[in-house]
Structure formats: structure tokens, C-alpha cells
Amino acid sequence: MKENYTKNFEPSREIRKERFEFELTINGNIICQRYFKINNFNERSVYSTEFLDAIRGCASLIQGSLRRKTEIYIRHMAPLIFNSETEMREWFSNESNINTFDVHYGAWIIIRGKGGHEYVWLGDDKFKDEGVRTEFNEFVDAPDDEQETVFKFCVYDNGYDYIKNPAKKVIGAIVWDGNQYPRFIRNGVDISNGRGRYDDMDISKLSHEMSLYYWCNAGQPDLVPIIIREICDVCSWDDKNAYTTKMEYGDVLYNNQPDYPGPKPEYPYRKGELSKTTKK
């Protein structure tokens, strides 16, 4: 009886798939993936400039969130960097500089000329050499270009028969460079922002790493429902003629209507692959 009970009530781990899907990947590795449906879906929408603007807006939301987290991380972690010990002592000899120096945990001093040695200011022109801190390399050294970090936000249409035979067709994609973000931010991307994760805990009891995640996520909204809502809104207009699918530049007409007889791009508005005709 116990074995049957366990089998009957074992929770299902199967992901419920829908026709539409978005993915956020880093170097091809999926960071966030969500399936969703669009009520009153208008087929013409994915060929429009409005759809492209919505996809760009979703990518901008993610980029903005990562940028704010980067600012918070730098404020808590970036050391005060000098080129030499002499420069460091001259800076601390100025009382106005001392008044602006953060004395809270995380206010480190680094001398670049000594291989990234960390110093602690003890006051009265006294410093303690704490040795090399390798986690500060990204603040001291030039960026390492050998490992490229590529972010990609992609929207898919899995077709009408998305359960048995998903088409997985790309209908919009935005790509950007992720090397601009610190390693800590790149390795902990969470667009849901984990809001409320530590609401019932004493923040002072969190580890240093967890407290950084807390401060980076604090006050930031869950981007997942916002992204889905943006895509659903732009793809469900009642009037199909309200979408902008034709553009004129000089004597060239760019026509991306789904019923246009010319060749169609693999997905709309990527790399300028729109159908083109020259006006006569």
C-alpha cells in the first residue's frame, strides 16, 4: 500500500508547453525559459516593426536590470585603486579624501603596481598589507577577451501542433555582449530577481555572497511576467492593418507582409533581410 501511495501521489515534473516561448541564454546555455500562450494571436504581428520594438524593449529590461545590479555590486565590492604606494599615501594625507572614504565592509584598497596587493587603512598614515586578493583581478587587470560572453534573448513560435511536433521557429532575437558585466553578475543572472527570498530572515546573518545577491535583487521586479505581457500585448491587436509591415526609404520599398509574394526572411527584421522592391 505504501508503494502504491507513493506512485499515485508523486508530483509531476513535466513542463507544460505552450505555442510560444522565450529563452534567455548565455553562450548557448539556457538561463531562463518560459512557455506562454497568446490569446487572440494576430499572425501579422510578428512581421511588424511594433513586434521588433517590443522584443527590443524586453531585452532592454534585462539589460537595465543587469546594469543596476552591476552598479550595486561595484558600490559594495570595487576597491580604491592606486598605481603606487606613494600615490596611496598622498591621497590619504588629504583630509577631504578621508572624509569620503567608505569605512564599511567592502572598502578595500588595491595597489596596482604591487601585483594587486590589498591594503587596509588603519588611520594616522598606517596601512596593513593583506597580500593579493585574486577576486579583485577584474577591477585591476584588463578584461580577458579569450572568453566571450554572449547574451541572447529569443522568442519562438512552436506552431499549432506544439505538443507533438513543435516547430521551434525563431520569430525574434536580440544579441548583446555580456563582458561588460562583472563576473559575479554574469554567473548569477536571475531575471525573476528573487524578490522576497530573504524577507523572513535577518539580513545580518547572511553570508557575504548571499548579502550581495540580496542587495542586487532588492527592489527589482520580477521581469518574467512583464516580458510575457509585453509580447502578448503587441501580438493580439484586433486590427491586422494597424501593424507597420511596410517601410519606404528613398526609392526602395521594404515590404514584410505575410501575404507578400516576394521572398520571406527566416524571421522578421533580422540583418535587413526584408523583401525589397524598387518603386517605379
KEDOGU-287029 format. One record per residue (C-alpha): residue number from 1; residue in three letters; y, z, x. Coordinates in pm, 1 decimal, decimal comma. Example, Ala and Ser with C-alpha at 12.3 -4.5 7.8 and 13.67 -1.06 7.14 Angstrom:
BEGIN
(1 'ALA' (-450,0 780,0 1230,0))
(2 'SER' (-106,0 714,0 1367,0))
// end
This chain:
BEGIN
(1 'MET' (0,0 0,0 0,0))
(2 'LYS' (241,9 83,0 276,8))
(3 'GLU' (185,1 -252,8 446,8))
(4 'ASN' (245,2 -444,8 120,8))
(5 'TYR' (557,0 -243,1 50,4))
(6 'THR' (699,5 -333,7 391,0))
(7 'LYS' (628,7 -703,0 346,9))
(8 'ASN' (774,6 -717,6 -2,7))
(9 'PHE' (1098,0 -546,6 87,8))
(10 'GLU' (1158,7 -686,9 434,4))
(11 'PRO' (1515,8 -825,3 439,2))
(12 'SER' (1551,5 -1199,6 480,1))
(13 'ARG' (1722,8 -1320,3 797,4))
(14 'GLU' (1759,4 -1677,3 677,3))
(15 'ILE' (2115,7 -1808,1 686,9))
(16 'ARG' (2231,6 -1960,7 360,8))
(17 'LYS' (2354,9 -2310,3 437,8))
(18 'GLU' (2625,8 -2497,0 253,5))
(19 'ARG' (2753,1 -2851,4 274,7))
(20 'PHE' (3047,7 -2769,3 500,2))
(21 'GLU' (3051,2 -2578,5 825,0))
(22 'PHE' (3284,6 -2483,6 1106,7))
(23 'GLU' (3197,5 -2382,5 1460,2))
(24 'LEU' (3391,0 -2231,3 1747,2))
(25 'THR' (3220,6 -2296,3 2079,9))
(26 'ILE' (3291,0 -2215,3 2443,4))
(27 'ASN' (3134,1 -2461,8 2685,4))
(28 'GLY' (2896,3 -2567,4 2409,4))
(29 'ASN' (2784,8 -2211,7 2326,1))
(30 'ILE' (2843,0 -2112,3 1964,2))
(31 'ILE' (3078,7 -1813,3 1934,2))
(32 'CYS' (3136,3 -1827,8 1559,3))
(33 'GLN' (2964,1 -2038,5 1292,2))
(34 'ARG' (3021,0 -2026,5 916,9))
(35 'TYR' (2888,9 -2231,1 624,0))
(36 'PHE' (3103,4 -2269,7 315,0))
(37 'LYS' (3142,0 -2483,9 5,9))
(38 'ILE' (3449,3 -2664,6 -121,7))
(39 'ASN' (3493,1 -2669,3 -497,3))
(40 'ASN' (3641,3 -2990,8 -635,8))
(41 'PHE' (3597,1 -3160,7 -297,0))
(42 'ASN' (3805,4 -3478,3 -263,8))
(43 'GLU' (3628,2 -3735,3 -44,5))
(44 'ARG' (3956,4 -3896,6 60,7))
(45 'SER' (4091,5 -3571,1 207,1))
(46 'VAL' (3905,1 -3592,2 539,2))
(47 'TYR' (4070,9 -3928,4 611,1))
(48 'SER' (4421,4 -3789,0 573,0))
(49 'THR' (4689,2 -3661,1 807,2))
(50 'GLU' (4705,5 -3346,1 592,7))
(51 'PHE' (4346,4 -3264,4 685,3))
(52 'LEU' (4423,5 -3315,0 1052,8))
(53 'ASP' (4724,1 -3083,6 1024,0))
(54 'ALA' (4503,9 -2818,7 860,2))
(55 'ILE' (4246,5 -2841,0 1141,2))
(56 'ARG' (4521,1 -2812,8 1400,0))
(57 'GLY' (4659,2 -2514,0 1211,0))
(58 'CYS' (4320,0 -2339,5 1219,4))
(59 'ALA' (4291,3 -2398,6 1594,0))
(60 'SER' (4646,5 -2266,0 1637,1))
(61 'LEU' (4549,5 -1946,6 1452,7))
(62 'ILE' (4266,7 -1888,8 1701,1))
(63 'GLN' (4485,8 -1974,3 1999,0))
(64 'GLY' (4759,6 -1742,6 1875,3))
(65 'SER' (4514,8 -1455,8 1833,2))
(66 'LEU' (4377,8 -1506,7 2185,9))
(67 'ARG' (4730,9 -1526,8 2323,0))
(68 'ARG' (4828,3 -1194,9 2161,5))
(69 'LYS' (4512,2 -1031,2 2295,5))
(70 'THR' (4595,0 -1167,7 2640,0))
(71 'GLU' (4942,3 -1012,7 2624,9))
(72 'ILE' (4797,5 -676,0 2524,2))
(73 'TYR' (4530,2 -693,3 2793,9))
(74 'ILE' (4784,6 -777,1 3063,8))
(75 'ARG' (5010,5 -494,5 2947,4))
(76 'HIS' (4722,0 -247,2 2986,6))
(77 'MET' (4548,4 -393,5 3290,8))
(78 'ALA' (4778,2 -605,2 3507,0))
(79 'PRO' (4864,6 -423,9 3830,6))
(80 'LEU' (5201,4 -416,7 4001,6))
(81 'ILE' (5155,3 -671,1 4282,7))
(82 'PHE' (5331,1 -679,1 4620,6))
(83 'ASN' (5292,5 -912,1 4917,7))
(84 'SER' (5307,7 -633,2 5175,8))
(85 'GLU' (5316,2 -255,6 5212,9))
(86 'THR' (5679,2 -276,8 5327,0))
(87 'GLU' (5774,9 -458,0 5006,7))
(88 'MET' (5594,0 -191,5 4804,0))
(89 'ARG' (5778,1 95,8 4973,4))
(90 'GLU' (6114,2 -76,8 4934,8))
(91 'TRP' (6050,7 -127,0 4563,4))
(92 'PHE' (5963,2 239,9 4507,9))
(93 'SER' (6264,7 353,9 4708,4))
(94 'ASN' (6482,3 225,5 4424,0))
(95 'GLU' (6510,1 495,2 4157,6))
(96 'SER' (6575,5 245,1 3877,9))
(97 'ASN' (6242,2 77,0 3957,1))
(98 'ILE' (6059,4 408,3 3945,1))
(99 'ASN' (6200,9 477,5 3600,0))
(100 'THR' (6044,4 154,7 3470,7))
(101 'PHE' (5706,5 209,6 3639,0))
(102 'ASP' (5432,9 296,8 3389,4))
(103 'VAL' (5251,0 611,3 3490,4))
(104 'HIS' (4982,9 587,6 3219,9))
(105 'TYR' (4621,6 495,0 3295,9))
(106 'GLY' (4611,2 131,6 3397,5))
(107 'ALA' (4932,1 118,3 3604,2))
(108 'TRP' (4779,2 12,4 3933,1))
(109 'ILE' (4945,6 -115,4 4248,7))
(110 'ILE' (4798,2 -401,8 4449,7))
(111 'ILE' (4898,8 -533,9 4791,0))
(112 'ARG' (4803,2 -898,4 4817,5))
(113 'GLY' (4845,2 -907,6 5195,2))
(114 'LYS' (4571,4 -646,9 5244,9))
(115 'GLY' (4296,0 -829,6 5059,9))
(116 'GLY' (4373,4 -687,2 4717,5))
(117 'HIS' (4374,2 -316,0 4810,1))
(118 'GLU' (4461,5 -83,3 4525,3))
(119 'TYR' (4717,3 191,0 4580,6))
(120 'VAL' (4810,4 493,8 4375,1))
(121 'TRP' (5167,5 618,9 4390,5))
(122 'LEU' (5176,9 995,4 4447,6))
(123 'GLY' (5554,5 1027,6 4440,0))
(124 'ASP' (5803,5 1103,3 4718,6))
(125 'ASP' (5716,2 782,5 4907,2))
(126 'LYS' (5347,8 880,4 4921,6))
(127 'PHE' (5065,6 637,6 4838,9))
(128 'LYS' (4689,2 663,0 4836,8))
(129 'ASP' (4475,9 363,3 4935,1))
(130 'GLU' (4187,1 335,6 4685,3))
(131 'GLY' (4027,6 31,7 4851,1))
(132 'VAL' (3957,5 -309,8 4698,1))
(133 'ARG' (3919,7 -346,7 4319,9))
(134 'THR' (3731,7 -671,3 4251,4))
(135 'GLU' (3821,9 -669,4 3880,0))
(136 'PHE' (4181,4 -738,5 3980,5))
(137 'ASN' (4094,8 -1065,7 4153,4))
(138 'GLU' (4210,7 -1272,9 3855,7))
(139 'PHE' (4556,5 -1114,4 3886,0))
(140 'VAL' (4578,9 -1152,4 4264,9))
(141 'ASP' (4390,6 -1471,1 4355,2))
(142 'ALA' (4446,1 -1829,5 4245,0))
(143 'PRO' (4236,8 -1938,4 3942,4))
(144 'ASP' (3886,2 -2058,5 4017,4))
(145 'ASP' (3868,4 -2417,5 3895,7))
(146 'GLU' (3498,0 -2454,7 3963,7))
(147 'GLN' (3402,4 -2304,3 3627,7))
(148 'GLU' (3582,2 -2485,0 3348,6))
(149 'THR' (3616,3 -2306,9 3015,1))
(150 'VAL' (3644,2 -2540,2 2716,1))
(151 'PHE' (3711,9 -2412,9 2364,5))
(152 'LYS' (3618,2 -2641,0 2074,2))
(153 'PHE' (3686,9 -2587,1 1705,3))
(154 'CYS' (3479,8 -2828,5 1496,8))
(155 'VAL' (3437,3 -2889,7 1121,8))
(156 'TYR' (3120,2 -3057,4 989,3))
(157 'ASP' (3017,1 -3226,6 667,8))
(158 'ASN' (2642,6 -3174,2 631,7))
(159 'GLY' (2618,8 -3420,6 341,1))
(160 'TYR' (2494,8 -3383,7 -14,4))
(161 'ASP' (2136,1 -3317,2 96,8))
(162 'TYR' (2243,4 -3044,6 338,5))
(163 'ILE' (1935,2 -2823,6 288,3))
(164 'LYS' (1650,7 -3069,9 351,0))
(165 'ASN' (1831,1 -3331,8 558,2))
(166 'PRO' (2167,0 -3209,9 694,6))
(167 'ALA' (2383,5 -3491,2 829,0))
(168 'LYS' (2591,2 -3268,4 1060,9))
(169 'LYS' (2876,9 -3518,6 1074,3))
(170 'VAL' (3193,5 -3421,0 1257,5))
(171 'ILE' (3499,0 -3463,8 1035,7))
(172 'GLY' (3749,5 -3283,8 1257,0))
(173 'ALA' (3762,2 -3130,3 1604,7))
(174 'ILE' (4021,0 -2970,5 1832,9))
(175 'VAL' (3953,4 -2900,7 2202,4))
(176 'TRP' (4159,2 -2691,2 2444,4))
(177 'ASP' (4141,4 -2534,4 2789,3))
(178 'GLY' (4035,8 -2170,0 2796,4))
(179 'ASN' (4102,6 -2092,0 3162,8))
(180 'GLN' (4446,8 -1967,9 3060,1))
(181 'TYR' (4289,6 -1652,4 2914,6))
(182 'PRO' (4173,9 -1359,7 3133,1))
(183 'ARG' (3801,5 -1322,3 3190,6))
(184 'PHE' (3786,7 -1013,0 2968,1))
(185 'ILE' (3933,0 -1209,5 2675,3))
(186 'ARG' (3711,3 -1515,2 2732,5))
(187 'ASN' (3395,5 -1303,8 2745,9))
(188 'GLY' (3475,5 -1110,5 2427,1))
(189 'VAL' (3601,4 -1371,2 2179,3))
(190 'ASP' (3581,7 -1236,9 1822,9))
(191 'ILE' (3790,5 -1421,3 1564,1))
(192 'SER' (3693,1 -1167,0 1297,3))
(193 'ASN' (3885,4 -919,8 1519,8))
(194 'GLY' (3655,5 -633,3 1421,4))
(195 'ARG' (3924,2 -465,8 1216,1))
(196 'GLY' (3829,5 -110,4 1110,2))
(197 'ARG' (3539,9 -89,6 1353,9))
(198 'TYR' (3667,2 234,0 1506,1))
(199 'ASP' (3871,0 370,8 1215,8))
(200 'ASP' (3646,5 674,8 1178,0))
(201 'MET' (3633,3 753,7 1549,9))
(202 'ASP' (3855,1 946,4 1786,3))
(203 'ILE' (4007,6 670,5 1999,7))
(204 'SER' (4042,7 906,8 2294,9))
(205 'LYS' (3661,0 931,7 2309,6))
(206 'LEU' (3611,0 557,2 2351,7))
(207 'SER' (3515,7 416,9 2689,9))
(208 'HIS' (3783,9 227,3 2879,5))
(209 'GLU' (3629,1 -109,7 2787,3))
(210 'MET' (3594,7 -19,6 2418,9))
(211 'SER' (3950,1 112,3 2406,7))
(212 'LEU' (4070,5 -225,0 2541,0))
(213 'TYR' (3882,4 -401,8 2261,0))
(214 'TYR' (4034,5 -159,5 2013,3))
(215 'TRP' (4392,7 -224,1 2123,0))
(216 'CYS' (4337,7 -601,1 2143,8))
(217 'ASN' (4198,6 -613,3 1788,0))
(218 'ALA' (4427,3 -355,6 1628,6))
(219 'GLY' (4647,8 -505,8 1359,6))
(220 'GLN' (4496,7 -854,7 1384,2))
(221 'PRO' (4349,2 -1004,4 1063,9))
(222 'ASP' (4001,8 -1149,0 1015,5))
(223 'LEU' (4057,2 -1520,5 1080,9))
(224 'VAL' (3728,2 -1641,4 927,5))
(225 'PRO' (3831,9 -1630,1 557,2))
(226 'ILE' (4177,8 -1763,3 647,7))
(227 'ILE' (4025,6 -2067,3 820,2))
(228 'ILE' (3786,9 -2137,0 532,2))
(229 'ARG' (4068,8 -2105,3 279,0))
(230 'GLU' (4289,9 -2346,8 474,9))
(231 'ILE' (4015,7 -2611,0 485,7))
(232 'CYS' (3918,9 -2565,5 121,0))
(233 'ASP' (4279,7 -2589,9 2,8))
(234 'VAL' (4354,5 -2917,2 179,3))
(235 'CYS' (4023,8 -3077,2 72,6))
(236 'SER' (4047,0 -3003,6 -300,7))
(237 'TRP' (4362,3 -3175,1 -425,5))
(238 'ASP' (4319,3 -3329,8 -770,7))
(239 'ASP' (4520,0 -3644,1 -695,7))
(240 'LYS' (4348,9 -3852,1 -428,3))
(241 'ASN' (4662,6 -4065,9 -393,1))
(242 'ALA' (4857,0 -3761,3 -275,4))
(243 'TYR' (4687,7 -3780,9 66,5))
(244 'THR' (4852,1 -3969,5 352,6))
(245 'THR' (4596,5 -4218,6 482,9))
(246 'LYS' (4831,5 -4496,8 597,7))
(247 'MET' (5099,4 -4488,0 866,0))
(248 'GLU' (5335,2 -4755,7 991,8))
(249 'TYR' (5467,1 -4770,7 1346,5))
(250 'GLY' (5681,9 -5075,2 1413,7))
(251 'ASP' (5486,0 -5383,5 1311,1))
(252 'VAL' (5147,4 -5204,0 1315,0))
(253 'LEU' (4984,9 -5052,7 1006,2))
(254 'TYR' (4732,3 -4774,6 1067,3))
(255 'ASN' (4502,1 -4763,6 764,1))
(256 'ASN' (4235,7 -4495,2 739,0))
(257 'GLN' (4147,8 -4513,7 368,8))
(258 'PRO' (3774,9 -4468,5 297,8))
(259 'ASP' (3767,4 -4789,1 89,2))
(260 'TYR' (3948,9 -4995,9 354,4))
(261 'PRO' (3734,8 -5296,4 461,3))
(262 'GLY' (3813,1 -5263,0 832,0))
(263 'PRO' (3600,9 -5071,4 1086,2))
(264 'LYS' (3594,3 -4693,2 1044,3))
(265 'PRO' (3616,8 -4433,2 1322,0))
(266 'GLU' (3330,9 -4190,4 1368,6))
(267 'TYR' (3558,7 -3918,4 1232,2))
(268 'PRO' (3921,6 -3943,8 1127,6))
(269 'TYR' (4215,9 -3937,7 1363,8))
(270 'ARG' (4028,6 -3882,2 1687,8))
(271 'LYS' (4158,0 -4051,5 2000,5))
(272 'GLY' (4362,2 -4302,8 1799,6))
(273 'GLU' (4054,5 -4479,3 1663,9))
(274 'LEU' (4212,7 -4571,4 1331,5))
(275 'SER' (4171,0 -4913,5 1178,8))
(276 'LYS' (4469,6 -5131,5 1272,8))
(277 'THR' (4626,2 -5442,5 1126,9))
(278 'THR' (4942,8 -5626,6 1224,2))
(279 'LYS' (5186,6 -5687,7 943,7))
(280 'LYS' (5291,6 -6046,7 889,3))
// end
